[in-house]
Amino acid sequence: MKTQNEHAEAAFVSFQIQKMVKAGTHSYGDFAILYRTNDQSAPFEQMFMHNMIPYKVVGGTGFFQREEIKDIVAYLKSIVNRKDDGALIRIMNKPSRGIGDTTINHIVDYANEHKVSVSRAIKNVDDISVIKKGPRGKVRDFLGMLDHFDSMKHMDIRRYVHYVLEQSGYMAMWTSKNNKEAEEKVDNINEFLRLVERYKDENPDKSLTDFMQEISLLMDFDNKEKENAVRMMSIHGSKGLEFPVVFGVGMNEGIFPSFRSYSPEDLEEERRLAYVLVTRAENQIMLTSTRERTNYRGGKTSQDPSRFLDELPEELVMRHELKPNN
């Protein structure tokens, strides 16, 4: 099934699951959504929350519970609501800006002793004598950064979130590292920016505060344990498992096979992974691709279907295309 973009793809999968559950032929636990990389789960998690479809991320952490997503949300919460102590404490030294655990503990102790918020304690840092001059200056710099971000809230919401990530040094903290974990975190951050872009397109008059309220709902929904639930997992994580109905999503060039697969050996490994995907279904499998995807800069990138779709036996395949107005 070819859809317009990743959000139409998530809507199609959501509709199919609801249709089969309402027909009484399946329960939510019969379905699995398999993807090449973990960052692909975000639009499906968001769509499922809106449609009250229970889901569970298997072998990983739900998108809105991942470290880097919680960090971004903490930055935005700290700007929208300075009285959110947990958010402020989370980002005070992330990335490292010379405010160590000892300094943070002194600030928290001051807040508790004087029955004030952590934000107020930060403003009164010069009154906290146990904090040395150097760290005290770093705390003032941190406060100045938040004040600056607060003054820039008039910006377009997508540009604003990107600005916060760049100016805080948070994006650079991960892009400067050359390892697989950092690559995955950058992928997730870019996926968050795509969600921001979608929110902006659908809610042009809404504010950053409105956006944060919706994100809080998504995080609460993601954090609940559910037994009879749709399973979401990477194709790697699905090895050895089977499900009555499987959705293989993101079947596009550059996603599956991955854009990081350069050599013939890499492509052959991706092909073996495609075999894993199509053999996870006990009864039915639906493979979906998109015509375009939102990039992290907010624009649209055209997408070609995965070459693996053309390698499927024609006698076993039914091809459909969902038009943009369907």
Phi, psi and omega in degrees: 000125178257129179241174185290313183207183185294334180282322174293326177297313179295322179294320178297312180298316179302314180298316181297318180295312180299320181298315182288325178292316180294331178287347179083007182271341183216159169249166183302327181291352179280349189254146173225139174249120183245137182221162183286317182230150187296333181294343180290348183287339190304307181296331178287319176298317180295315180295320180293322178298315181297329183259009178056041175265118180293137179217162179217127175276120185260136176071020181190188181252138176307148187308314186279000176252004181283147186311308186292329178288318176299324179294314179300314180297323179296320176302311183292322176298320181296331179280317183287323185220096183295347180272004177278090185300317183299318180295315180298316181296323183297321188256358187304324180233037182224105004290171184302125179226026174080019176248095186283175180300323181298315179297315180298319179296322178296321179295316179295318179299318178298316180300316180293318182294321184262004178054050177232169178286162176298324178301315178295321178297321178297318178297330181263023187302330180292344178270354182266092190295334182286346177273127184288166186302316182299302178301327179299319178295323178295321178296318178297322177297319179298315178297319178298322178297316179295320178298320179296314179300320179299324181286347184256011185294350178288348183294158169309136190299320180293314179296326181293313180298317178299319180299314179300316181296321181285311186289332178283344184086002185293316179298316180297331179303324182266323181292337180283348182262135184253072176211168186296320180301315180295320178301317180295322180292321176296319176301317181292321178297317178295325177293323176298319178297326176293323176295321177298318180298318179296318180299318180298317181296320184275339183225067186298339183261359183276155183260176175300322178299317177299317179298317182294327177296319179292319179298323178298321177296317179298318181292322178294318180294318181296331188276355183272138178281134181224134181270299179279088190216153173294135179267133173242133180196163175287158178298321177305316183288347183270357182303130180087356181252155175223151181220146179305316181228129181238136170251117173264109190252161179069038181278071181229151174300138182092341175252308177212098009290152183294149176294346178272000180267100186262314189274162174304325179293319178298317181294325179291325176294321176297322180295321177296324178293326176296325176296319177303315181303307188286347178260010178274345186269130176282320186237319188210141175228137175240125180252129185239145175226171180232155176281331181207163175222150176285130175268168188291346177276354178101353179272183179247139178241125178295146184232139173262146176299151178298141176299336181293335177294326179285346181269358178282145178298123184302326183291347181253001189242139169244120184259133179227157177227124180269113181291154183304329182266009180272000000 
